[in-house]
Amino acid sequence: MPDSPILHGLNDAQRTAVAAGDGPHLILAGPGSGKTRVLTHRVAYLIQEMGVNPYRIVAVTFTNKAAREMKGRIEAM
């Protein structure tokens, strides 16, 4: 697995999900497991490490609260 600053601070399962290969991925996990964290780090990883254009990325959550949280975290990264 690549050593990227984006992966620092993630547990093994989160790191695996963030650095997963190309293409779409579905992340299912229980409450408090770090789904929003994984999604935000995945978006940052795609942009910074894989050179994906941000306008070609779709990240979906089920609540407006989570969407706002993801947007803020991605902007901060």
N, C-alpha and C positions, 0 to 999 in steps of 0.2 A: 504494500500500500504506500502511495506517495507521502512524503513528509511535507505537508503544507501547513502554514500558520492557521489556516481556516479549520484544520482538524484538531488543533490543540484544545484541550478542555472538554472533549467529547469522550463518552465511553466507547467501548469496542463496537457495540451494535450501532450506535449513532455514527461512528466513524465509517463503518462499512456502508451504511445507507447514504451518507454524504458523498463518498468517493465511488459509488457504484458506477458502472459503465455508462455508455451512451444510451439515449432513448428514454422513453417515459418510464416512470417508476411509481408504484403504489406503496404508500407507507401506512400501515395499520398498526396502531398501538393504543394501549389504554391511557386513561387520564393520568397526567403528571409524568408521563414517560419521556417527554422532551420532543414531541412531534413538531411543534412550532420551531423549536431550536434546530432540529434536523432540516426542516424545510428552508429556513433562512440560511443556514450554512450551506445547504445544497445549492441554492441559487447563487450565493457568493462563490462557491467552488466552480460552478459551471462558467460563471463570468470570468473570474480571475485565473483559474487554473486550466480551463478547457477552451477558453476563448469564444464562448457562446455569446452571441448578441443578446442583450437583455430583453429586447423586443421579441425574441423567439422563445421566451420561457413563459410557461403558464404554471402557476402554483395555486392550488385550490384548497380552501379550508371550508368548514361547515358553519362558521359563525363570523359575523362582522367584527367582533372583538378580536378574534384570532387573526383575521385579515389585516386589521389596523396594526396589531402587534407585529406581524410579519413585515409589513411595509416599513414601519419605523426601524426595526432591527436591520433590515436590508439596507436602508438608507444610511444607517450608522456605520455599517461595515464598509 
